[in-house]
Amino acid sequence: MALLGWIIGFAALFAGLALRQDMPVGGSSTLSSLLLMLAILACPMVWRETPLGISRRQRIMLGLTLLFCVPVLLLPAT
């Protein structure tokens, strides 16, 4: 499980940093912020215990919420 957390954490971190560099679409700054938050949520080194009272289940639910918000951010603004 920790290996999966490391893989997701690094993927989200590098994707967020790449979006910060390029900014190809309109909502890319928001999307990069969400990816960087997901990288923090997925990092097993930071969340080894339950600091600040946030459990593993709450982190998983928050990460899934961040992932499911991505299509809403990519919709064109009218």
Protein Blocks (a to p, Z undefined) as FASTA:
>chain_A
ZZmmmmmmmmmmmmmmmmmmnomafklmmmmmmmmmmmmmmmmklmmmaghhiafklmmm
mmmmmmmmmmmmmpccZZ
